[in-house]
Amino acid sequence: MLFVQGAKLARQGRWEEARALYARSLEIKPAPLTRYSLGVAQKESGHLADALASFRAFLAEPTTSTTAPYIGPAREAVAALDARVGRATIAVRPGKVDGLTLAVDGKPLRVAPGQVVELDPGAHELVARAPGFRAAAARFTVGAGASVEVPITLAPLTAAAAQASAAGGLPPVADSSDASPSRTLPIVVMGVGGAFVAGGAVLGLSGLKQASSARTSGGSDASAARAKGIIGDALGGVGIATVGIGLYLLLNSDPAPSAPRSGSVGPWVSASGAGIEMRL
């Protein structure tokens, strides 16, 4: 039985383990004495705000002969804890947001903005989420018995980010492929120029060979050889010029700029002051 195991651990001073077992036992079978025992374990293990809530819930139960001996100690515990817990009032901007959810230290809050939240003394993180807005976070510190106001501002999502959020995905990432000229065109131009140069060289060598084997310098073979030489020279010249153009384009294409490093900026507030925190 979970309650019996929890009581055994409590007698040994193993309060954190006892707290976990009492909490599981309460989920399975709610009982006033289990709730009271959970409050004791929470108080001894440093979970002051949770202990205060447990003792209050125990006192709200109808008194029976079994629970009567614990009413006095529970009231004393409530008075002591009430002076030790911290209190935070959350101020969300804009003032009214549909679908707003709040969480402190990863645990959902069941209070509306403007209501007081009882917390253990120390550092905490508040996270606010709402459809159509970016999630916002604020760090704050509250002292024992102290009260603080925690402002947090929700910024509207861009249209593209809102669509991605509604689809359950991440906001679209800006495409940086257009940040620099493409290197494909210069390479293609240089390749075409190289082909012209090679073709002109082949045609010129063919004309030279044909001219050397011609019987007379004025015959048809000699005329065809001269024509091949002229065309070969022209192709070579065009090819050299084309390669030069491609090389110029390649040398004047800038490399794509590196993407900026992402970061986040969020407010923080404590009992002694407030400021802004930047995370890179």
Sequence and secondary structure as in RCSB ss.txt:
>XXXX:A:sequence
MLFVQGAKLARQGRWEEARALYARSLEIKPAPLTRYSLGVAQKESGHLADALASFRAFLAEPTTSTTAPYIGPAR
EAVAALDARVGRATIAVRPGKVDGLTLAVDGKPLRVAPGQVVELDPGAHELVARAPGFRAAAARFTVGAGASVEV
PITLAPLTAAAAQASAAGGLPPVADSSDASPSRTLPIVVMGVGGAFVAGGAVLGLSGLKQASSARTSGGSDASAA
RAKGIIGDALGGVGIATVGIGLYLLLNSDPAPSAPRSGSVGPWVSASGAGIEMRL
>XXXX:A:secstr
 HHHHHHHHHHTT HHHHHHHHHHHHHHS  HHHHHHHHHHHHHTT HHHHHHHHHHHHHS   TTTHHHHHHHH
HHHHHHHTTSEEEEEEEESS  TT EEEETTEE  S TTSEEEE SEEEEEEEE TTB  EEEEEEE TT EEEE
EEE  B  HHHHHHHHTTS       GGGS  SHHHHHHHHHHHHHHHHHHHHHHHHHHHHHT SSTTSHHHHHH
HHHHHHHHHHHHHHHHHHHHHHHHHHT           EEEEEEETTEEEEEEE 
